[in-house]
Amino acid sequence: MSTATAERPITTGNIVLDMRLPLLTGQELEKLADYANYLMWSREDDDDDSWADAPLTEDEISQIEESERDFANGEYLTVDELLAGLQECGQ
Protein backbone atom coordinates (compact mmCIF):
# COMPACT_ATOMS: atom_id res chain seq x y z
CA MET A 1 0.00 0.00 0.00
CA SER A 2 1.36 3.41 -0.88
CA THR A 3 1.29 6.30 1.49
CA ALA A 4 0.00 9.68 0.34
CA THR A 5 1.81 12.65 1.83
CA ALA A 6 0.75 16.24 2.18
CA GLU A 7 3.04 19.21 1.53
CA ARG A 8 1.50 21.27 4.30
CA PRO A 9 0.70 20.19 7.85
CA ILE A 10 -2.80 18.90 8.44
CA THR A 11 -4.61 19.82 11.62
CA THR A 12 -7.43 17.72 12.96
CA GLY A 13 -8.75 20.10 15.56
CA ASN A 14 -7.71 17.63 18.26
CA ILE A 15 -4.61 19.03 20.01
CA VAL A 16 -3.33 15.67 21.28
CA LEU A 17 -3.80 13.98 17.91
CA ASP A 18 -2.10 16.88 16.12
CA MET A 19 0.93 16.48 18.42
CA ARG A 20 1.15 12.70 17.98
CA LEU A 21 0.58 12.36 14.23
CA PRO A 22 4.04 13.70 13.26
CA LEU A 23 5.62 11.15 15.60
CA LEU A 24 4.08 8.12 13.85
CA THR A 25 6.03 6.01 11.38
CA GLY A 26 4.81 5.45 7.83
CA GLN A 27 3.59 1.97 8.74
CA GLU A 28 1.73 3.30 11.78
CA LEU A 29 0.11 6.01 9.65
CA GLU A 30 -1.06 3.36 7.17
CA LYS A 31 -2.62 1.39 10.05
CA LEU A 32 -4.26 4.59 11.31
CA ALA A 33 -5.66 5.27 7.83
CA ASP A 34 -7.01 1.70 7.64
CA TYR A 35 -8.64 2.15 11.04
CA ALA A 36 -10.15 5.48 9.91
CA ASN A 37 -11.64 3.68 6.89
CA TYR A 38 -13.08 1.04 9.22
CA LEU A 39 -14.60 3.71 11.47
CA MET A 40 -16.23 5.41 8.50
CA TRP A 41 -17.52 2.07 7.21
CA SER A 42 -18.95 1.07 10.60
CA ARG A 43 -20.61 4.46 11.01
CA GLU A 44 -22.55 3.89 7.78
CA ASP A 45 -24.09 0.72 9.24
CA ASP A 46 -25.06 2.39 12.54
CA ASP A 47 -28.26 3.73 11.05
CA ASP A 48 -29.57 0.26 10.19
CA ASP A 49 -30.73 -1.02 13.55
CA SER A 50 -33.95 -2.48 12.18
CA TRP A 51 -32.81 -6.01 13.08
CA ALA A 52 -33.03 -5.06 16.77
CA ASP A 53 -36.70 -4.20 16.41
CA ALA A 54 -37.66 -7.61 15.07
CA PRO A 55 -40.49 -9.24 17.04
CA LEU A 56 -39.67 -12.20 19.25
CA THR A 57 -40.39 -15.65 17.89
CA GLU A 58 -42.74 -18.03 19.71
CA ASP A 59 -39.75 -20.11 20.80
CA GLU A 60 -37.99 -17.02 22.26
CA ILE A 61 -41.17 -16.00 24.10
CA SER A 62 -41.57 -19.47 25.61
CA GLN A 63 -37.92 -19.52 26.70
CA ILE A 64 -38.32 -16.15 28.42
CA GLU A 65 -41.49 -17.29 30.16
CA GLU A 66 -39.80 -20.50 31.31
CA SER A 67 -36.79 -18.62 32.68
CA GLU A 68 -39.07 -16.18 34.52
CA ARG A 69 -40.96 -19.11 36.11
CA ASP A 70 -37.68 -20.75 37.11
CA PHE A 71 -36.45 -17.49 38.61
CA ALA A 72 -39.70 -17.02 40.56
CA ASN A 73 -39.35 -20.59 41.90
CA GLY A 74 -35.73 -20.01 42.94
CA GLU A 75 -34.28 -22.32 40.29
CA TYR A 76 -30.94 -21.11 38.98
CA LEU A 77 -28.27 -22.50 36.68
CA THR A 78 -25.20 -23.45 38.70
CA VAL A 79 -21.65 -22.86 37.51
CA ASP A 80 -21.12 -26.64 37.23
CA GLU A 81 -24.22 -26.95 35.03
CA LEU A 82 -23.02 -24.08 32.86
CA LEU A 83 -19.57 -25.63 32.42
CA ALA A 84 -21.09 -29.05 31.65
CA GLY A 85 -23.33 -27.48 29.03
CA LEU A 86 -20.41 -25.66 27.45
CA GLN A 87 -18.41 -28.89 27.28
CA GLU A 88 -21.33 -30.62 25.56
CA CYS A 89 -21.39 -27.86 22.95
CA GLY A 90 -17.64 -28.23 22.38
CA GLN A 91 -16.70 -24.91 23.91
N, C-alpha and C positions, 0 to 999 in steps of 0.2 A: 504494500500500500504506500502510495506517495504522500508526502506531507506538504500541504500548501502553506506558504509563509506570507506574512503581510509585511509591507515596507514601513508601515507606521504602527506604533503600539495600539493595541486594542484594549479598551476599558470595558469592563462588564457592569460597572456600577456597584460591584461588591468589593470593598476595600481589601479584604483578606484574600479573595481569589485573585485580584489584580496583582497583589504582592507575590503570590505563589506561582502563578502561571509562568513567569520568566525563569523560574528555578527548575521547571520540569524538563526532562530530556525529550528528545524527539519521539522515542517509543512511548513514553508516558503521555505525551500530548496526543498521540494516535489513539491510545486506550481511552483517554478522556473524550476525544471526539466520538469514538464508538459508543461510549456510555451516553453521551449527549444525544446521539441518534436513537439509542434505546429509550431514553427518557421521552423524547418527542414521539416515538412510536407508541409507547405505553400510554401516553396522555391522550392519543387519538382514540384508544379503546375505552377510556374511562367513561365516556358518555353512554356507552352501550351496557347498561346494567339491567336490561330487560330480563335476563335469565334469572336474576334474583327475585323477580316479582312473579315467577311461575307458581301456579297453585300447587299445593301439596297433593301427592298421589294418595289413593286409598291406603296403600301399604304404608306410606310414611305416616299418615294419620293414625292408623292402628298401632304402629310402633310407638308413637308419642303417647297415645292413650295408655298403652301397656306399661310404658316406663313411668307415667304419672301414677298409675295404680300401684306399681311396685314401690315407688317412693312413698306413697301414702301409707303402705303397709310395712314400711321399714325394711324393705328388701333392697340390698345394694350389691353391686358387683364388687367382689373382693379383688385385691391385687393378684392373688394366686389364680383366680378365675380369668382375669384379664391376660395374664402371662400365658396361661394354658391356651386360651383362645388365639393369641397371637402366634403361638407355636403351631397350632393346627393350620393356621393360614399361611405358614411358611415365613413369618416375619422374623 
